Amino acid sequence: TVIRIGPSTLSQLAIELPGGAAPAGIAVGGGSVWVADKLGARILRIDPSKNEVVGRGTPVLGGQPDRVAFGAGFVWATVPSNDSVTRIDPETGEGVTIEHVGNGPTGIAAGTEGVWVANGLDGTVAHIDPSGARVVGRVEVGFIPDGVAVGAGAVWVTIRAT
């Protein structure tokens, strides 16, 4: 289930997902809400004007999606089981797998300078070029990077000590 909360009223609306769905990450962009369905190995699209899932979902090749971001006109999903990210065109549903983003991608964020992926098992943050769908850089941050956000002129990364 996905819960929609009205910010001014704090009212809640449950949006049912297809049977057997196991929601994980969620993102908003391109006029839709995007949810990683780990069990179904797909990205679900919710129409916020109808408050319902539209279509059957876009399959993610190579594993179960975990975290989701929207930016540069695409939906981005981490796939920790094969150390990849999937870039999905929201108009066509076509996906491109970006391999070798790092070991254990956890967090993902998209900004004007690209897409950033925190890799919890190797202590790195990968930089993806959105148009070329490839890793163009990697920053070693040490310990265990987990969450990542882009804004205020920087890439922000949370680090867990253990």
The 8 nearest C-alpha neighbors of each residue, nearest first, counted from 0:
[[1, 15, 16, 14, 13, 2, 22, 20],
 [0, 2, 14, 13, 3, 15, 16, 22],
 [1, 3, 13, 12, 14, 4, 11, 0],
 [2, 4, 12, 11, 13, 1, 5, 14],
 [5, 3, 11, 10, 9, 6, 2, 12],
 [4, 6, 9, 10, 8, 7, 11, 3],
 [7, 5, 9, 8, 4, 10, 3, 11],
 [6, 8, 5, 9, 10, 4, 11, 3],
 [7, 9, 10, 5, 6, 4, 11, 3],
 [10, 8, 5, 6, 4, 7, 11, 3],
 [11, 9, 5, 8, 4, 12, 6, 3],
 [12, 10, 4, 3, 9, 2, 5, 13],
 [11, 13, 3, 2, 14, 4, 10, 1],
 [12, 14, 2, 1, 15, 3, 0, 11],
 [15, 13, 1, 0, 2, 51, 50, 12],
 [14, 16, 0, 13, 1, 17, 51, 52],
 [15, 17, 0, 20, 18, 14, 52, 1],
 [18, 16, 20, 19, 15, 52, 55, 0],
 [19, 17, 20, 16, 15, 21, 39, 0],
 [18, 20, 17, 21, 38, 39, 16, 36],
 [21, 19, 18, 36, 17, 38, 39, 22],
 [20, 22, 36, 38, 37, 19, 23, 39],
 [23, 21, 36, 35, 20, 37, 34, 24],
 [22, 24, 35, 65, 36, 21, 66, 37],
 [25, 23, 66, 67, 35, 65, 34, 22],
 [24, 26, 34, 33, 67, 35, 23, 66],
 [27, 25, 33, 68, 67, 32, 69, 34],
 [28, 26, 32, 31, 33, 69, 25, 29],
 [29, 27, 30, 69, 31, 32, 26, 70],
 [28, 30, 31, 72, 27, 89, 69, 32],
 [29, 31, 28, 32, 27, 46, 47, 48],
 [32, 30, 46, 29, 28, 45, 27, 47],
 [31, 33, 27, 45, 44, 26, 28, 46],
 [34, 32, 44, 26, 25, 43, 27, 45],
 [35, 33, 25, 43, 42, 24, 36, 22],
 [34, 36, 42, 24, 23, 64, 22, 65],
 [37, 35, 22, 21, 41, 39, 38, 20],
 [38, 36, 63, 40, 21, 64, 39, 35],
 [37, 39, 21, 40, 36, 20, 63, 19],
 [38, 40, 41, 36, 37, 20, 21, 19],
 [41, 39, 63, 37, 38, 59, 36, 58],
 [42, 40, 58, 59, 57, 36, 39, 56],
 [41, 43, 35, 57, 56, 34, 36, 58],
 [42, 44, 56, 34, 33, 41, 35, 57],
 [43, 45, 33, 52, 53, 32, 31, 56],
 [46, 44, 52, 32, 51, 53, 31, 47],
 [45, 47, 31, 49, 48, 50, 51, 53],
 [48, 46, 50, 49, 45, 31, 32, 51],
 [49, 47, 46, 50, 51, 45, 31, 30],
 [48, 50, 51, 47, 46, 45, 52, 53],
 [51, 49, 47, 46, 48, 14, 45, 52],
 [52, 50, 45, 49, 46, 14, 53, 47],
 [51, 53, 45, 44, 46, 54, 16, 43],
 [52, 54, 44, 45, 51, 46, 55, 43],
 [55, 53, 56, 52, 44, 43, 57, 45],
 [54, 56, 53, 57, 43, 52, 17, 44],
 [57, 55, 43, 42, 54, 41, 58, 44],
 [56, 58, 42, 41, 92, 59, 43, 55],
 [59, 57, 41, 40, 60, 56, 42, 39],
 [60, 58, 41, 40, 57, 61, 62, 85],
 [61, 59, 62, 58, 96, 40, 85, 63],
 [60, 62, 81, 59, 63, 78, 80, 83],
 [63, 61, 80, 60, 78, 40, 64, 81],
 [62, 64, 40, 37, 78, 65, 38, 80],
 [65, 63, 78, 37, 35, 77, 76, 40],
 [64, 66, 77, 23, 24, 35, 78, 37],
 [67, 65, 24, 77, 76, 106, 64, 107],
 [66, 68, 76, 24, 75, 25, 26, 35],
 [69, 67, 75, 26, 108, 74, 107, 109],
 [68, 70, 74, 28, 73, 75, 26, 109],
 [69, 71, 109, 72, 73, 110, 68, 74],
 [70, 72, 73, 129, 111, 109, 110, 69],
 [73, 71, 70, 29, 69, 74, 88, 89],
 [74, 72, 88, 70, 71, 87, 69, 89],
 [73, 75, 69, 87, 86, 68, 89, 88],
 [76, 74, 86, 68, 67, 85, 69, 87],
 [77, 75, 67, 85, 84, 66, 64, 78],
 [76, 78, 84, 66, 64, 65, 104, 79],
 [77, 79, 64, 83, 84, 80, 63, 62],
 [80, 78, 82, 103, 104, 81, 77, 83],
 [81, 79, 78, 62, 82, 63, 103, 61],
 [80, 82, 79, 83, 78, 61, 62, 98],
 [83, 81, 79, 102, 103, 80, 101, 99],
 [84, 82, 98, 78, 97, 81, 100, 99],
 [83, 85, 77, 97, 76, 78, 96, 86],
 [84, 86, 96, 76, 95, 75, 97, 94],
 [85, 87, 75, 95, 94, 74, 73, 96],
 [88, 86, 94, 74, 73, 93, 89, 92],
 [87, 89, 92, 73, 93, 90, 91, 94],
 [90, 88, 92, 91, 87, 73, 74, 29],
 [91, 89, 88, 92, 93, 87, 73, 29],
 [90, 92, 93, 88, 89, 87, 94, 57],
 [93, 91, 88, 89, 57, 90, 87, 94],
 [94, 92, 91, 88, 87, 95, 57, 89],
 [93, 95, 87, 86, 85, 92, 88, 96],
 [94, 96, 86, 85, 97, 87, 93, 132],
 [95, 97, 85, 84, 98, 86, 94, 83],
 [98, 96, 84, 83, 85, 133, 132, 95],
 [97, 99, 83, 100, 96, 82, 84, 81],
 [98, 100, 101, 83, 82, 97, 102, 134],
 [101, 99, 83, 98, 125, 82, 134, 97],
 [102, 100, 99, 118, 82, 103, 104, 121],
 [101, 103, 120, 121, 82, 118, 104, 119],
 [102, 104, 79, 118, 120, 119, 82, 105],
 [105, 103, 118, 79, 117, 77, 82, 102],
 [104, 106, 145, 117, 118, 119, 103, 66],
 [107, 105, 146, 117, 147, 145, 116, 66],
 [106, 108, 116, 115, 147, 68, 117, 66],
 [109, 107, 148, 115, 68, 114, 147, 149],
 [108, 110, 114, 70, 113, 69, 115, 68],
 [111, 109, 113, 112, 149, 70, 114, 108],
 [110, 112, 113, 71, 109, 70, 114, 149],
 [113, 111, 110, 114, 109, 128, 129, 126],
 [114, 112, 128, 110, 111, 129, 127, 109],
 [113, 115, 109, 127, 108, 126, 110, 129],
 [116, 114, 126, 108, 125, 107, 127, 109],
 [115, 117, 107, 125, 124, 106, 118, 104],
 [116, 118, 124, 106, 144, 105, 104, 145],
 [119, 117, 104, 103, 123, 102, 101, 105],
 [118, 120, 143, 144, 103, 122, 145, 121],
 [119, 121, 103, 102, 118, 122, 143, 104],
 [120, 122, 102, 123, 119, 118, 101, 103],
 [123, 121, 141, 143, 142, 140, 119, 139],
 [124, 122, 139, 118, 138, 140, 121, 117],
 [123, 125, 117, 138, 116, 137, 118, 115],
 [124, 126, 137, 116, 115, 136, 100, 123],
 [125, 127, 115, 136, 134, 135, 114, 137],
 [128, 126, 134, 114, 133, 135, 113, 129],
 [127, 129, 113, 131, 132, 133, 130, 135],
 [130, 128, 132, 131, 113, 127, 114, 71],
 [129, 131, 132, 128, 71, 133, 113, 127],
 [130, 132, 133, 128, 129, 127, 134, 135],
 [133, 131, 129, 130, 128, 97, 127, 134],
 [134, 132, 127, 131, 128, 97, 135, 129],
 [133, 135, 127, 126, 136, 128, 100, 125],
 [136, 134, 127, 126, 133, 128, 137, 125],
 [137, 135, 126, 134, 125, 138, 127, 124],
 [136, 138, 125, 124, 126, 123, 139, 135],
 [139, 137, 124, 123, 140, 125, 136, 126],
 [138, 140, 123, 141, 122, 124, 137, 121],
 [139, 141, 123, 122, 138, 142, 124, 144],
 [142, 140, 122, 139, 143, 123, 144, 121],
 [141, 143, 122, 160, 144, 159, 158, 140],
 [142, 144, 119, 159, 122, 158, 145, 141],
 [145, 143, 158, 119, 117, 157, 122, 118],
 [144, 146, 106, 105, 157, 117, 119, 158],
 [147, 145, 106, 157, 156, 144, 117, 105],
 [146, 148, 156, 106, 155, 107, 108, 117],
 [149, 147, 155, 108, 154, 156, 150, 146],
 [148, 150, 154, 110, 153, 155, 108, 109],
 [151, 149, 152, 153, 154, 148, 110, 155],
 [150, 152, 153, 149, 154, 155, 148, 110],
 [151, 153, 150, 154, 149, 155, 110, 112],
 [154, 152, 150, 151, 149, 155, 148, 110],
 [153, 155, 149, 148, 150, 156, 147, 152],
 [156, 154, 148, 147, 149, 153, 157, 150],
 [157, 155, 147, 146, 158, 144, 148, 154],
 [156, 158, 146, 145, 144, 147, 159, 155],
 [159, 157, 144, 143, 145, 160, 156, 142],
 [160, 158, 143, 161, 144, 142, 157, 145],
 [159, 161, 142, 143, 158, 144, 141, 157],
 [160, 159, 143, 142, 158, 144, 119, 120]]
